[in-house]
Amino acid sequence: MYATKRTLMGDRYTIIDKIDAGGMAEVFRGVAESIQGFKKSVAIKRILPDLVKNDKFVSMFLDEAKVSLCLQHANIVQVFDIGKTDQSYFLVMEYVNGCNLKALLDRLKAKNQRIDLAQAIYLMIECCKALNYAHNAENPETNEPLEIVHRDVSPPNILISKMGEVKLVDFGLAKANSQIETTDQGVVKGKFSYLSPEAASGKVVDCRADIFAVGILLWEMFTGRRLFYGETDFQTVEQVRQAKIPSIAALNPDVAPELEGIVRKALAQNPDDRYQEAADLGDALSQFLFSHRMKVTARDLAKVVRATQADKERQRSLTPENDLINVLIKDEMAKVTSLLGSESDSPALGHERAGSASLDPSAFIDTSGWASDFDLDSGALEPSRPLSPLPAPVPTGAASEIAGASAAATPEPTPDSNEVSLQQMLEPDRTGMHQIGGSKGMIIAVALFVALAGLGVAGFLFKYQLF
């Protein structure tokens, strides 16, 4: 948490604390203040300062804003405003208090559990509602179809509030006919493991690519395993292209043949063999719940989300202070070195390369094991770059609250950490204690005290010949 509030952005928004950073933006929890002191919690997504001069990144950021401002649906994180300061652009979005689907699944996996079957189906029904709306959205001024394709439907981009609301976020990769920045021919965007076969082949994609991604999520939630995940990015993409789907029933006998048939249709290699609209897939899933008398509501999801939040807070409270300090130092060093890199390999891009998806503010957990994007500039795969193994769930130190917008986890920052340099972090404050050194000083003092006490005890025993 920041000790003091940051400066106002556009004289209306006050930054309270930092939530996440990576990709092409950083996300803060903030407060929108209007007349008569009315205040509202919001998420503020700001493009990274060192990328503001890069026209391609600015165009991608504005693409997301232009698409998101047209979308108003209960299952989509709403964007309220877009603004510009002297140093950067920023989006003001709905603040969602809860967790993303990846954090929820990671917690269950750590307990050797799978998400409840009915809850998994309910989650995807809600996602289908969001996708169906986006796929059929129209320009509010011209009433012309926007032809939006999300292209990055994945666990970090599915947010679940502590009230059990399901919201789709991050349209930074969305393909819409209103885009400013167009995708070059043959260039693929999106996480490798959640691409569709046509996207993995660099072909033109439509709404059926999002339906394929929902099928992947269903398969993974039902089995507790990753569907497409090779030892290298190239192998993962090849698996997606071939679209060979292992039996769900063999891994989870609780999945009925009828339900597996629904998933397999969504995962058909040929788009013409899939459900043609997200609403069709949602209806099929709803019919299955109804015909099998499986009751599930947002209240059921809320219990799991709150348990996930509680576990994360408990883990954060057990995190050694020195570990947090090391993470903070690495974070500051990354900010310093990011100014030295080139456009294509700058460390400021976190785990994603230039031209990849804009930051997902919902992802406040480690995403280092997730596949990255294709290189936008070259449009080529990187077959030699190995994937790191799927990480085990660990406390990240970042806030569990999610803010409507995939990026590496960031620990809860120190006051003004976005503008504080490493040198400033090591300088003494007004009390004479170092912000970082003060913690070490306390540890050293305790160690000396224990050592002196030990010597005293040894002297007493020697004096009275007790040993």
C-alpha positions as CSV (number, residue, x, y, z in Angstrom):
1,M,0.0,0.0,0.0
2,Y,1.2,3.5,-0.7
3,A,1.7,5.5,2.5
4,T,0.3,8.6,0.8
5,K,-2.0,9.2,-2.1
6,R,-0.4,9.8,-5.4
7,T,-1.0,12.8,-7.6
8,L,-4.3,13.4,-9.3
9,M,-4.6,12.2,-12.9
10,G,-6.6,14.6,-14.9
11,D,-7.6,16.4,-11.7
12,R,-10.3,13.8,-11.2
13,Y,-8.6,10.5,-10.3
14,T,-6.4,9.8,-7.3
15,I,-4.1,6.8,-7.3
16,I,-4.2,4.9,-4.1
17,D,-2.0,1.9,-4.6
18,K,-0.4,-0.2,-7.4
19,I,-2.0,-3.4,-8.4
20,D,0.1,-4.8,-11.3
21,A,2.6,-3.9,-14.0
22,G,3.8,-5.6,-17.2
23,G,3.1,-5.9,-20.8
24,M,2.5,-2.4,-22.1
25,A,0.8,-0.9,-19.0
26,E,0.6,-0.7,-15.3
27,V,-2.6,-0.8,-13.2
28,F,-3.5,1.1,-10.1
29,R,-6.4,1.1,-7.7
30,G,-7.8,4.6,-7.6
31,V,-10.6,6.9,-6.6
32,A,-12.7,8.9,-9.0
33,E,-14.0,12.1,-7.3
34,S,-16.7,14.4,-8.7
35,I,-18.9,17.2,-7.4
36,Q,-19.8,17.4,-3.7
37,G,-17.1,14.9,-2.7
38,F,-18.7,11.9,-4.4
39,K,-16.1,9.1,-4.7
40,K,-16.0,5.8,-6.5
41,S,-13.3,3.1,-6.5
42,V,-11.9,2.5,-10.0
43,A,-9.0,0.8,-11.7
44,I,-6.6,3.1,-13.6
45,K,-4.6,1.4,-16.4
46,R,-1.7,3.6,-17.6
47,I,0.6,3.0,-20.5
48,L,4.2,2.6,-19.4
49,P,6.0,5.9,-19.5
50,D,8.9,4.7,-21.6
51,L,6.5,3.4,-24.3
52,V,4.6,6.6,-24.8
53,K,6.9,7.7,-27.6
54,N,6.3,4.4,-29.4
55,D,3.4,5.0,-31.8
56,K,2.6,1.3,-32.2
57,F,2.1,0.8,-28.5
58,V,0.0,3.9,-28.2
59,S,-2.1,2.8,-31.1
60,M,-2.6,-0.7,-29.5
61,F,-3.6,1.0,-26.2
62,L,-6.1,3.3,-27.9
63,D,-7.5,0.3,-29.8
64,E,-8.4,-1.3,-26.5
65,A,-10.0,1.9,-25.3
66,K,-12.0,2.4,-28.5
67,V,-13.3,-1.1,-28.4
68,S,-14.0,-1.2,-24.7
69,L,-15.8,2.1,-24.6
70,C,-18.4,0.6,-26.9
71,L,-19.1,-2.4,-24.6
72,Q,-21.7,-2.2,-21.8
73,H,-22.6,-5.6,-20.5
74,A,-22.9,-7.2,-17.0
75,N,-20.3,-9.8,-17.9
76,I,-17.7,-7.4,-19.4
77,V,-15.5,-5.1,-17.3
78,Q,-16.6,-1.6,-18.2
79,V,-14.3,1.2,-19.3
80,F,-15.5,4.6,-18.0
81,D,-13.1,7.0,-19.4
82,I,-9.9,7.6,-21.3
83,G,-7.5,10.4,-20.6
84,K,-4.0,11.8,-21.1
85,T,-1.5,13.3,-18.7
86,D,1.7,15.1,-19.6
87,Q,3.5,11.8,-19.5
88,S,1.1,9.1,-20.5
89,Y,-2.4,7.8,-21.5
90,F,-4.7,6.1,-19.1
91,L,-8.0,4.2,-19.0
92,V,-10.4,4.3,-16.1
93,M,-12.2,1.0,-15.6
94,E,-14.6,-0.8,-13.3
95,Y,-12.8,-2.1,-10.2
96,V,-13.6,-5.8,-9.5
97,N,-12.9,-7.1,-6.1
98,G,-12.3,-10.8,-6.3
99,C,-9.9,-13.0,-8.2
100,N,-9.3,-14.3,-11.7
101,L,-10.0,-17.8,-12.9
102,K,-6.3,-18.7,-12.9
103,A,-5.8,-17.8,-9.2
104,L,-8.9,-19.9,-8.4
105,L,-7.8,-22.9,-10.3
106,D,-4.3,-22.7,-8.9
107,R,-5.6,-22.8,-5.3
108,L,-7.7,-25.9,-6.1
109,K,-4.7,-27.5,-7.8
110,A,-2.6,-26.9,-4.7
111,K,-5.2,-28.9,-2.7
112,N,-5.3,-31.6,-5.4
113,Q,-8.8,-30.6,-6.2
114,R,-10.7,-29.7,-9.4
115,I,-13.4,-27.1,-9.7
116,D,-16.9,-28.3,-9.2
117,L,-18.3,-29.6,-12.5
118,A,-21.5,-27.5,-12.3
119,Q,-19.5,-24.4,-11.3
120,A,-17.2,-24.8,-14.3
121,I,-20.2,-25.0,-16.6
122,Y,-21.8,-22.0,-15.1
123,L,-18.6,-20.0,-15.5
124,M,-18.4,-20.7,-19.2
125,I,-22.1,-20.0,-19.7
126,E,-21.5,-16.5,-18.3
127,C,-18.4,-16.1,-20.5
128,C,-20.5,-17.1,-23.5
129,K,-23.0,-14.3,-22.6
130,A,-20.1,-11.8,-22.7
131,L,-18.7,-13.1,-25.9
132,N,-22.1,-13.3,-27.7
133,Y,-22.6,-9.6,-26.8
134,A,-19.2,-8.6,-28.0
135,H,-19.4,-10.6,-31.2
136,N,-22.7,-8.9,-32.1
137,A,-21.9,-5.4,-30.8
138,E,-22.7,-2.5,-33.0
139,N,-21.2,1.0,-33.2
140,P,-23.5,3.2,-31.1
141,E,-23.3,6.0,-33.6
142,T,-23.6,4.2,-36.9
143,N,-25.2,0.9,-35.8
144,E,-22.7,-0.9,-37.9
145,P,-21.4,-4.3,-36.6
146,L,-18.1,-3.9,-34.8
147,E,-17.1,-7.5,-35.6
148,I,-15.2,-7.9,-32.3
149,V,-13.2,-11.1,-31.7
150,H,-11.6,-11.2,-28.2
151,R,-8.7,-13.5,-29.3
152,D,-7.4,-13.9,-25.7
153,V,-10.0,-15.8,-23.8
154,S,-7.9,-17.4,-21.1
155,P,-7.9,-17.9,-17.2
156,P,-6.3,-14.6,-16.3
157,N,-8.8,-12.7,-18.4
158,I,-11.9,-14.1,-16.6
159,L,-12.6,-12.3,-13.4
160,I,-14.9,-13.4,-10.7
161,S,-16.0,-11.0,-8.0
162,K,-16.5,-12.0,-4.4
163,M,-20.2,-11.8,-5.1
164,G,-19.8,-14.5,-7.8
165,E,-20.1,-12.2,-10.8
166,V,-18.2,-13.4,-13.9
167,K,-16.6,-10.7,-16.1
168,L,-14.5,-10.9,-19.2
169,V,-11.6,-8.4,-19.4
170,D,-8.8,-7.2,-21.6
171,F,-9.9,-6.5,-25.1
172,G,-6.3,-5.3,-25.9
173,L,-6.0,-8.1,-28.5
174,A,-9.5,-7.7,-29.8
175,K,-9.9,-7.6,-33.6
176,A,-12.5,-5.1,-34.6
177,N,-13.2,-3.2,-37.8
178,S,-12.7,0.0,-35.9
179,Q,-9.1,-0.7,-34.9
180,I,-6.5,2.0,-35.4
181,E,-3.6,-0.5,-35.3
182,T,-4.2,-3.3,-37.8
183,T,-2.6,-6.7,-37.5
184,D,-0.1,-7.5,-40.2
185,Q,-0.8,-10.4,-42.5
186,G,0.2,-13.7,-40.9
187,V,0.8,-12.3,-37.5
188,V,-0.9,-14.1,-34.6
189,K,-1.8,-12.6,-31.3
190,G,-2.9,-14.3,-28.1
191,K,-1.4,-16.9,-25.7
192,F,-0.2,-19.9,-27.5
193,S,-2.0,-22.4,-25.4
194,Y,-5.4,-20.8,-26.0
195,L,-5.1,-20.1,-29.7
196,S,-7.5,-21.7,-32.3
197,P,-6.1,-23.8,-35.1
198,E,-6.8,-21.1,-37.6
199,A,-5.1,-18.5,-35.5
200,A,-2.1,-20.7,-34.9
201,S,-1.8,-21.0,-38.7
202,G,-1.9,-17.2,-39.1
203,K,-5.3,-17.3,-40.9
204,V,-8.1,-14.8,-40.5
205,V,-10.1,-15.5,-37.4
206,D,-13.7,-14.8,-36.5
207,C,-15.9,-15.3,-33.4
208,R,-15.5,-19.1,-33.7
209,A,-11.9,-18.7,-32.5
210,D,-13.2,-17.5,-29.1
211,I,-15.6,-20.5,-29.0
212,F,-12.6,-22.8,-29.4
213,A,-10.9,-21.0,-26.5
214,V,-14.0,-21.6,-24.3
215,G,-13.8,-25.3,-25.3
216,I,-10.1,-25.4,-24.1
217,L,-11.1,-23.9,-20.8
218,L,-13.9,-26.4,-20.3
219,W,-11.6,-29.3,-21.1
220,E,-8.9,-28.0,-18.7
221,M,-11.4,-27.4,-15.8
222,F,-13.0,-30.8,-16.3
223,T,-9.6,-32.6,-16.3
224,G,-7.4,-30.4,-14.1
225,R,-4.7,-30.5,-16.9
226,R,-3.4,-28.3,-19.6
227,L,-4.7,-29.2,-23.1
228,F,-2.1,-27.7,-25.4
229,Y,1.3,-27.3,-23.6
230,G,4.5,-28.4,-25.4
231,E,8.1,-28.2,-24.3
232,T,8.6,-25.2,-26.6
233,D,6.4,-22.5,-28.0
234,F,6.7,-24.2,-31.4
235,Q,5.5,-27.5,-30.1
236,T,2.5,-25.9,-28.3
237,V,1.5,-24.2,-31.6
238,E,1.8,-27.5,-33.5
239,Q,-0.5,-29.1,-30.9
240,V,-3.0,-26.4,-31.4
241,R,-2.9,-26.8,-35.2
242,Q,-3.4,-30.5,-35.0
243,A,-6.2,-30.1,-32.4
244,K,-6.0,-33.7,-31.1
245,I,-8.3,-33.8,-28.1
246,P,-7.7,-36.5,-25.5
247,S,-10.7,-38.2,-23.8
248,I,-12.1,-36.3,-20.9
249,A,-13.9,-39.3,-19.5
250,A,-10.6,-41.2,-19.2
251,L,-9.3,-38.4,-17.0
252,N,-12.5,-37.6,-15.2
253,P,-15.2,-40.3,-15.1
254,D,-17.7,-37.8,-13.7
255,V,-18.0,-36.1,-17.1
256,A,-21.0,-37.5,-19.0
257,P,-20.6,-38.5,-22.6
258,E,-23.2,-35.8,-23.5
259,L,-21.1,-33.1,-21.8
260,E,-17.9,-34.3,-23.5
261,G,-19.7,-34.2,-26.8
262,I,-20.4,-30.5,-26.2
263,V,-16.8,-29.8,-25.5
264,R,-15.6,-31.7,-28.5
265,K,-17.9,-29.8,-30.8
266,A,-16.5,-26.5,-29.4
267,L,-13.0,-27.9,-30.1
268,A,-13.5,-29.0,-33.6
269,Q,-10.5,-28.3,-35.8
270,N,-12.6,-27.0,-38.6
271,P,-14.4,-23.8,-37.6
272,D,-17.4,-24.9,-39.6
273,D,-17.8,-27.9,-37.4
274,R,-18.0,-25.9,-34.2
275,Y,-20.8,-24.0,-32.6
276,Q,-21.3,-21.0,-34.9
277,E,-22.1,-18.6,-32.1
278,A,-21.2,-18.2,-28.5
279,A,-24.9,-18.2,-27.6
280,D,-25.2,-21.7,-29.2
281,L,-22.5,-23.1,-26.9
282,G,-24.0,-21.3,-23.9
283,D,-27.4,-22.8,-24.7
284,A,-26.0,-26.3,-25.0
285,L,-24.3,-26.0,-21.6
286,S,-27.4,-24.5,-20.0
287,Q,-29.5,-27.4,-21.4
288,F,-27.1,-29.9,-19.9
289,L,-27.4,-28.3,-16.4
290,F,-31.2,-28.3,-16.7
291,S,-31.6,-31.8,-18.0
292,H,-29.3,-33.2,-15.2
293,R,-30.9,-31.1,-12.5
294,M,-27.6,-29.5,-11.6
295,K,-28.2,-26.3,-9.6
296,V,-25.5,-23.6,-9.4
297,T,-25.6,-19.9,-8.9
298,A,-23.3,-16.9,-8.3
299,R,-23.6,-17.6,-4.6
300,D,-21.7,-20.9,-5.1
301,L,-18.9,-19.2,-7.0
302,A,-18.7,-16.4,-4.3
303,K,-17.8,-19.0,-1.7
304,V,-14.8,-20.3,-3.8
305,V,-13.7,-16.8,-4.6
306,R,-13.7,-15.7,-1.0
307,A,-11.8,-18.8,0.1
308,T,-9.2,-18.0,-2.6
309,Q,-8.9,-14.4,-1.3
310,A,-8.5,-15.6,2.3
311,D,-5.8,-18.1,1.3
312,K,-3.9,-15.5,-0.6
313,E,-4.1,-13.0,2.3
314,R,-2.9,-15.8,4.7
315,Q,0.0,-16.6,2.5
316,R,1.0,-13.0,2.1
317,S,1.0,-12.6,5.9
318,L,3.5,-15.5,6.1
319,T,5.8,-14.1,3.5
320,P,9.2,-13.3,5.1
321,E,10.0,-9.6,5.0
322,N,13.4,-10.2,3.4
323,D,11.7,-12.0,0.5
324,L,9.4,-9.0,0.0
325,I,12.4,-6.7,0.0
326,N,14.2,-8.8,-2.6
327,V,11.1,-8.6,-4.8
328,L,10.9,-4.9,-4.4
329,I,14.6,-4.5,-5.3
330,K,14.2,-6.6,-8.4
331,D,11.1,-4.6,-9.4
332,E,13.0,-1.4,-9.1
333,M,16.0,-2.8,-11.0
334,A,13.7,-3.9,-13.8
335,K,12.4,-0.4,-14.1
336,V,15.9,1.0,-14.4
337,T,17.2,-1.5,-16.9
338,S,14.0,-1.3,-19.0
339,L,15.2,2.1,-20.3
340,L,18.3,0.4,-21.8
341,G,16.5,-2.2,-24.0
342,S,15.3,-1.9,-27.5
343,E,11.7,-1.9,-28.6
344,S,11.6,-5.6,-29.3
345,D,13.4,-6.9,-26.2
346,S,12.9,-4.3,-23.5
347,P,12.6,-5.8,-20.0
348,A,9.8,-3.3,-19.5
349,L,7.6,-5.7,-21.5
350,G,7.6,-8.2,-18.6
351,H,6.9,-11.7,-19.8
352,E,5.5,-10.6,-23.2
353,R,7.3,-9.4,-26.3
354,A,6.7,-6.2,-28.1
355,G,3.4,-6.2,-29.8
356,S,1.8,-8.8,-27.5
357,A,-1.4,-8.3,-25.6
358,S,-1.8,-5.3,-23.4
359,L,-1.6,-5.9,-19.7
360,D,-4.2,-8.0,-18.0
361,P,-4.9,-6.2,-14.7
362,S,-6.8,-9.2,-13.4
363,A,-3.6,-11.3,-13.3
364,F,-2.1,-10.7,-9.9
365,I,-0.3,-14.0,-9.8
366,D,2.8,-15.3,-11.5
367,T,2.4,-15.9,-15.2
368,S,5.9,-16.8,-16.0
369,G,4.9,-20.3,-17.0
370,W,2.4,-19.1,-19.5
371,A,3.2,-19.0,-23.2
372,S,4.0,-15.6,-24.6
373,D,2.8,-14.1,-27.8
374,F,4.2,-14.1,-31.3
375,D,6.6,-11.3,-32.3
376,L,4.3,-8.6,-33.8
377,D,7.2,-7.0,-35.7
378,S,8.4,-10.2,-37.4
379,G,5.3,-12.3,-37.3
380,A,7.5,-15.3,-36.7
381,L,7.5,-18.1,-34.2
382,E,10.4,-18.6,-31.8
383,P,10.8,-22.5,-31.8
384,S,14.1,-22.4,-29.9
385,R,12.7,-20.5,-26.9
386,P,11.7,-23.1,-24.2
387,L,8.7,-22.7,-22.0
388,S,9.1,-22.7,-18.3
389,P,7.1,-25.4,-16.5
390,L,3.6,-24.5,-15.1
391,P,4.3,-22.7,-11.9
392,A,3.0,-24.0,-8.6
393,P,0.7,-21.6,-6.8
394,V,2.8,-19.3,-4.6
395,P,2.0,-16.1,-2.7
396,T,2.8,-13.2,-5.0
397,G,2.5,-10.3,-2.6
398,A,0.2,-8.6,-5.0
399,A,-3.3,-7.6,-4.1
400,S,-5.9,-10.3,-4.7
401,E,-8.3,-7.6,-5.9
402,I,-8.6,-7.5,-9.6
403,A,-9.1,-4.4,-11.6
404,G,-10.7,-5.3,-14.9
405,A,-7.9,-5.6,-17.2
406,S,-2.1,-10.8,-18.5
407,A,1.0,-9.8,-16.8
408,A,3.5,-10.9,-14.2
409,A,2.6,-10.6,-10.6
410,T,3.8,-7.6,-8.7
411,P,4.2,-7.5,-4.9
412,E,2.3,-4.9,-3.0
413,P,4.4,-1.8,-3.6
414,T,6.0,0.6,-1.2
415,P,4.9,4.2,-1.1
416,D,5.3,5.9,-4.4
417,S,7.1,2.8,-5.8
418,N,6.2,3.8,-9.4
419,E,8.5,6.9,-9.2
420,V,10.9,5.9,-6.4
421,S,14.4,4.9,-7.6
422,L,16.5,2.2,-6.1
423,Q,18.8,4.9,-4.6
424,Q,15.8,6.6,-2.9
425,M,14.7,3.3,-1.5
426,L,18.1,2.8,0.2
427,E,18.4,6.4,1.5
428,P,17.5,7.0,5.2
429,D,14.1,8.5,5.9
430,R,13.4,11.3,8.4
431,T,13.6,8.9,11.4
432,G,17.2,7.9,10.4
433,M,16.2,4.3,9.5
434,H,16.7,3.0,6.0
435,Q,13.5,2.0,4.3
436,I,15.2,-1.3,3.4
437,G,18.2,-1.1,5.7
438,G,16.0,-0.5,8.7
439,S,14.7,-4.0,8.5
440,K,18.2,-5.4,8.2
441,G,19.3,-3.3,11.1
442,M,16.6,-4.7,13.3
443,I,17.6,-8.3,12.4
444,I,21.3,-7.6,13.1
445,A,20.3,-6.1,16.5
446,V,18.3,-9.1,17.4
447,A,21.1,-11.4,16.3
448,L,23.6,-9.6,18.5
449,F,21.3,-9.7,21.5
450,V,20.9,-13.4,21.1
451,A,24.7,-13.9,20.8
452,L,25.4,-11.8,23.9
453,A,22.8,-13.7,25.9
454,G,24.4,-17.0,24.8
455,L,27.8,-15.8,26.0
456,G,26.3,-14.8,29.3
457,V,24.7,-18.2,29.9
458,A,28.0,-19.9,28.9
459,G,29.9,-17.8,31.4
460,F,27.5,-18.6,34.2
461,L,27.7,-22.4,33.5
462,F,31.5,-22.2,33.4
463,K,31.8,-20.2,36.6
464,Y,29.7,-22.7,38.6
465,Q,31.3,-25.7,36.8
466,L,28.0,-26.9,35.5
467,F,29.6,-28.3,32.4
